[in-house]
Amino acid sequence: MAELLDLSVDLGRGLRLRSPVMVASGTFGYGFDAPLVDRTALGAIVTKGTTPTARDGNAPTRIAETASGLLNAIGLQNPGVDQVARLYAPVWAQWDVPVIVNVAGDAVEDYIAVARRLDSTAGVAGMELNISCPNVANGLQFGLDPRMAAHVTASVRAVTRLPLLVKLTPNVTDIVAVGRAVEDAGADGVSAINTYVGMAIDVHRRRPVLSGESGGLSGPAIKPLALHAVWQLAAALSIPVVGIGGIMTAADALEFLLAGAAAVQLGTVNYVRPQAVREIRDGIAAYLEEHDLRALGALPIRPVRVEAHV
């Protein structure tokens, strides 16, 4: 029956993935330095956050382990969109897995500039707007306010025909309001969630561990919170929700898919078990076989949409 399984995912505007398993921005670079990952199991690669010009990122210390997760404050280190378009995209165009570029900036004009540069670039299958990075000065400003989130989404939508995901922050009171705002502004899907703001303190030196004091918390510690956000968004939106947050095993991924996610992104686990991509993809397939299900679309346990409050 394995040959009859349909693991494909439609994220809109012609972006169809062969597998629901993706890798999350910031954990996979630009796809060139992960030799232990089985790319044939991947539905898509989401690149590191890309800005109009190169950035060095934050000073060390930029990463710290926690009891059940990881704190990071990398600071959007990247080579800038021109190098990505000139040097990286031609290589991606030869791959058999779509590459989605994560787009970041400090102002709406930054997002527009990156989107324009990438719009007609072969090898770029789509974009993910990073309006939710907690470890740069202006990283959360667009993701906290539904109106600002809608504004940057609509501004990018106006300059690109590419599939457009918007990555949401959990550091809000009402994530559904932000999700609805970007859907109305033209997003083809949302990625949920980015990291939570957190910190660690070195009790021996009596100072924060991270150079920037706070950073983004990822890993198993945030999974129940991320799962709830996906559950809420999937019930409220008509566009696909890509689930992210502490997914370490196939069972974790299945929870997100059952909650209504169309696909999932793996983040922290890439540092611990690079082979997890294949394990999780195969585990999802095995679950479908075990339950005599032939497609991912049969998984969600709550398809009923929640109406907007008037």
Phi and psi in degrees as a GROMACS rama.xvg file:
@    title "Ramachandran Plot"
@    xaxis  label "Phi"
@    yaxis  label "Psi"
@TYPE xy
-55.3454  -35.3234  ALA-2
-67.3852  -21.31  GLU-3
-90.7761  -8.28658  LEU-4
-67.8141  135.307  LEU-5
-108.295  102.23  ASP-6
-98.1068  7.60495  LEU-7
-73.3355  154.886  SER-8
-133.853  132.527  VAL-9
-103.086  112.107  ASP-10
-98.95  9.60506  LEU-11
95.7812  154.103  GLY-12
54.6828  36.4371  ARG-13
84.0562  1.93082  GLY-14
-87.6372  98.2862  LEU-15
-114.63  126.581  ARG-16
-100.099  143.341  LEU-17
-78.8745  -15.8618  ARG-18
-144.764  149.741  SER-19
-81.1217  1.58662  PRO-20
-97.3764  117.572  VAL-21
-118.293  169.607  MET-22
-113.043  140.324  VAL-23
-81.8713  149.634  ALA-24
-55.9247  139.798  SER-25
88.2403  -9.82071  GLY-26
-113.822  -1.04359  THR-27
-137.31  12.4987  PHE-28
55.4093  -131.758  GLY-29
-111.237  19.4505  TYR-30
90.997  2.02654  GLY-31
-97.6936  -16.7486  PHE-32
-117.984  40.7034  ASP-33
-132.317  65.8905  ALA-34
-65.881  -21.28  PRO-35
-85.5674  -7.46825  LEU-36
-87.9788  132.507  VAL-37
-83.4188  99.5461  ASP-38
-64.1791  -23.2893  ARG-39
-67.8568  -17.1586  THR-40
-88.9433  -9.07818  ALA-41
-85.7046  142.946  LEU-42
-85.8869  -35.6168  GLY-43
-165.791  158.031  ALA-44
-109.233  130.69  ILE-45
-107.467  123.612  VAL-46
-77.3642  173.351  THR-47
-62.139  151.998  LYS-48
-57.0157  131.761  GLY-49
-118.826  132.163  THR-50
-116.662  169.838  THR-51
-58.3075  -38.7523  PRO-52
-126.354  165.435  THR-53
-63.4812  148.705  ALA-54
-132.961  143.772  ARG-55
-85.7016  -17.9367  ASP-56
82.4279  -172.903  GLY-57
-81.8647  160.561  ASN-58
-73.8186  153.92  ALA-59
-63.4479  154.157  PRO-60
-81.3711  134.612  THR-61
-116.902  -10.4505  ARG-62
-137.471  140.044  ILE-63
-146.318  134.503  ALA-64
-77.3919  147.96  GLU-65
-120.085  -179.862  THR-66
-57.4537  -37.1813  ALA-67
-144.733  43.3385  SER-68
-179.148  -160.608  GLY-69
-143.703  133.292  LEU-70
-101.077  132.616  LEU-71
-134.838  145.591  ASN-72
-141.686  54.4403  ALA-73
-62.1263  -42.9153  ILE-74
89.0053  31.8166  GLY-75
58.8384  39.4586  LEU-76
-61.4134  125.76  GLN-77
-164.772  162.374  ASN-78
-84.6329  -1.56349  PRO-79
92.5812  153.528  GLY-80
-67.0379  -30.7374  VAL-81
-63.8275  -45.3032  ASP-82
-65.805  -38.5278  GLN-83
-59.8321  -44.8996  VAL-84
-71.2097  -38.749  ALA-85
-80.8806  -40.2027  ARG-86
-104.713  -37.5637  LEU-87
-87.9868  -45.4868  TYR-88
-58.5892  -39.369  ALA-89
-60.2409  -31.1021  PRO-90
-71.8311  -44.0091  VAL-91
-58.6652  -35.3729  TRP-92
-61.2726  -19.4828  ALA-93
-91.1998  -9.73863  GLN-94
-83.5865  160.451  TRP-95
-100.681  19.0065  ASP-96
-129.905  132.101  VAL-97
-67.1368  144.783  PRO-98
-114.354  124.519  VAL-99
-106.951  124.423  ILE-100
-90.009  124.107  VAL-101
-78.153  127.009  ASN-102
-111.267  130.458  VAL-103
-134.697  165.829  ALA-104
-179.517  175.512  GLY-105
-101.82  -15.9318  ASP-106
-144.323  160.315  ALA-107
-55.9352  -37.356  VAL-108
-61.0027  -30.75  GLU-109
-65.2712  -44.927  ASP-110
-63.7583  -42.0565  TYR-111
-62.3638  -42.7726  ILE-112
-62.8604  -44.4123  ALA-113
-66.3575  -43.5094  VAL-114
-62.3776  -42.6438  ALA-115
-62.0181  -41.1793  ARG-116
-66.1988  -33.6924  ARG-117
-92.1815  -15.7938  LEU-118
-53.7171  -44.0098  ASP-119
-109.38  23.3692  SER-120
-89.3734  117.397  THR-121
-61.3406  138.153  ALA-122
101.034  -15.27  GLY-123
-99.5116  112.885  VAL-124
-89.7218  -18.3171  ALA-125
179.935  178.663  GLY-126
-132.133  148.336  MET-127
-122.207  114.21  GLU-128
-77.8341  119.87  LEU-129
-91.2858  92.4015  ASN-130
-105.805  23.0349  ILE-131
-143.114  21.7755  SER-132
-78.9825  121.505  CYS-133
-89.4925  1.91334  PRO-134
-118.783  24.2504  ASN-135
-130.058  162.966  VAL-136
-56.2027  -45.014  ALA-137
-112.736  24.7832  ASN-138
-68.5697  -25.0924  GLY-139
-105.281  -3.46457  LEU-140
-61.1436  -36.1338  GLN-141
-82.5533  -29.0172  PHE-142
-81.664  -14.3052  GLY-143
-85.7048  -21.5326  LEU-144
-119.494  119.965  ASP-145
-54.8965  -37.2248  PRO-146
-67.8214  -41.7809  ARG-147
-70.22  -37.0452  MET-148
-61.9591  -42.5209  ALA-149
-65.4295  -38.1272  ALA-150
-64.0179  -47.3183  HIS-151
-69.6559  -35.0308  VAL-152
-64.6714  -47.965  THR-153
-63.9723  -36.3922  ALA-154
-65.4348  -40.0802  SER-155
-73.8473  -40.0004  VAL-156
-56.5921  -33.0091  ARG-157
-70.4454  -18.2578  ALA-158
-116.752  6.30907  VAL-159
-142.479  147.261  THR-160
-100.618  -3.57973  ARG-161
-71.185  153.323  LEU-162
-55.8008  139.839  PRO-163
-129.72  112.57  LEU-164
-98.9873  150.8  LEU-165
-122.16  124.287  VAL-166
-89.8145  119.448  LYS-167
-94.3659  149.287  LEU-168
-92.2882  143.284  THR-169
-84.3784  -5.69019  PRO-170
-84.6986  50.208  ASN-171
-136.135  163.983  VAL-172
-76.2471  -38.9394  THR-173
-135.184  93.3534  ASP-174
-69.1534  -28.2902  ILE-175
-65.372  -37.613  VAL-176
-61.3312  -39.7332  ALA-177
-69.5441  -40.8803  VAL-178
-60.4753  -45.0691  GLY-179
-63.3554  -38.134  ARG-180
-63.5081  -44.2466  ALA-181
-74.6876  -30.6794  VAL-182
-61.6887  -47.7597  GLU-183
-63.9262  -25.8014  ASP-184
-86.5267  -2.38232  ALA-185
114.902  6.72181  GLY-186
-66.7548  143.206  ALA-187
-88.3624  -15.9708  ASP-188
-173.67  169.54  GLY-189
-125.989  147.424  VAL-190
-106.205  126.99  SER-191
-142.892  118.798  ALA-192
-132.404  167.331  ILE-193
-79.8756  -174.671  ASN-194
-75.9033  159.196  THR-195
-86.8938  147.213  TYR-196
-71.99  128.562  VAL-197
-152.419  178.008  GLY-198
-156.495  166.512  MET-199
-137.027  147.868  ALA-200
-121.439  131.48  ILE-201
-81.2488  109.595  ASP-202
-72.3711  -19.6604  VAL-203
-80.3034  -40.2679  HIS-204
-90.5797  -12.582  ARG-205
57.2476  50.8061  ARG-206
-156.23  160.799  ARG-207
-59.6517  145.584  PRO-208
-68.8448  -44.7584  VAL-209
-80.0197  143.683  LEU-210
-62.8296  -31.2666  SER-211
-93.4701  12.3433  GLY-212
74.5176  -57.0158  GLU-213
-113.839  165.777  SER-214
-158.532  -167.304  GLY-215
-100.452  127.637  GLY-216
-92.4327  126.547  LEU-217
-129.993  179.229  SER-218
99.8243  -174.963  GLY-219
-54.0222  -27.7692  PRO-220
-59.3305  -29.408  ALA-221
-99.5745  -1.31958  ILE-222
-57.5756  -48.4437  LYS-223
-60.4673  -34.9029  PRO-224
-70.6942  -43.1519  LEU-225
-63.5559  -41.0157  ALA-226
-61.6079  -41.0919  LEU-227
-64.8845  -39.2665  HIS-228
-62.2791  -43.5329  ALA-229
-63.4857  -42.782  VAL-230
-55.8609  -45.2588  TRP-231
-66.6354  -47.0491  GLN-232
-65.9823  -43.1433  LEU-233
-62.6946  -31.5017  ALA-234
-77.9932  -21.419  ALA-235
-103.384  -25.3743  ALA-236
-104.962  157.729  LEU-237
-101.357  -6.39826  SER-238
-99.0453  159.305  ILE-239
-62.0739  145.343  PRO-240
-112.945  126.008  VAL-241
-100.81  119.631  VAL-242
-86.7373  135.943  GLY-243
-141.947  140.964  ILE-244
138.135  93.7571  GLY-245
74.8129  19.9924  GLY-246
-78.3633  116.795  ILE-247
-118.288  -22.8434  MET-248
-136.721  170.743  THR-249
-62.3671  -37.153  ALA-250
-61.97  -40.0771  ALA-251
-60.6294  -48.0806  ASP-252
-61.1618  -40.5722  ALA-253
-63.8192  -34.5567  LEU-254
-58.6679  -44.1294  GLU-255
-66.7236  -40.8201  PHE-256
-66.4775  -39.0894  LEU-257
-66.2142  -30.8901  LEU-258
-76.7632  -6.07497  ALA-259
116.428  -0.153956  GLY-260
-67.5155  141.414  ALA-261
-80.6802  -28.9519  ALA-262
-156.736  173.745  ALA-263
-133.487  156.55  VAL-264
-118.102  136.501  GLN-265
-99.0886  133.091  LEU-266
-121.184  -90.5546  GLY-267
-56.0491  -34.7823  THR-268
-60.4456  -24.2763  VAL-269
-61.45  -28.3929  ASN-270
-81.068  -23.6334  TYR-271
-95.5584  -47.2012  VAL-272
-139.089  88.0609  ARG-273
-57.0732  -25.9093  PRO-274
-76.4073  -2.41168  GLN-275
-61.7668  -28.8604  ALA-276
-55.5078  -51.9953  VAL-277
-66.7046  -42.1154  ARG-278
-59.5077  -43.2656  GLU-279
-72.9136  -41.463  ILE-280
-59.8491  -46.9266  ARG-281
-68.8341  -33.2553  ASP-282
-66.2369  -37.6354  GLY-283
-64.3936  -44.5133  ILE-284
-61.0787  -42.2395  ALA-285
-64.0883  -38.2136  ALA-286
-63.8122  -43.5353  TYR-287
-60.8367  -43.5346  LEU-288
-62.0986  -46.0022  GLU-289
-59.0112  -35.5019  GLU-290
-100.623  13.2852  HIS-291
55.6631  41.5622  ASP-292
-107.915  138.925  LEU-293
-105.286  -7.97109  ARG-294
-149.971  153.652  ALA-295
-61.2185  -30.3249  LEU-296
-62.8745  -14.8674  GLY-297
-85.2415  -4.48119  ALA-298
-79.3559  -47.5945  LEU-299
-52.2236  138.765  PRO-300
-99.532  -3.92214  ILE-301
-141.3  84.245  ARG-302
-81.1795  -7.76753  PRO-303
-70.3214  128.96  VAL-304
-81.0088  145.465  ARG-305
-93.9113  126.105  VAL-306
-72.9706  148.608  GLU-307
-65.7155  143.873  ALA-308
-73.193  137.901  HIS-309
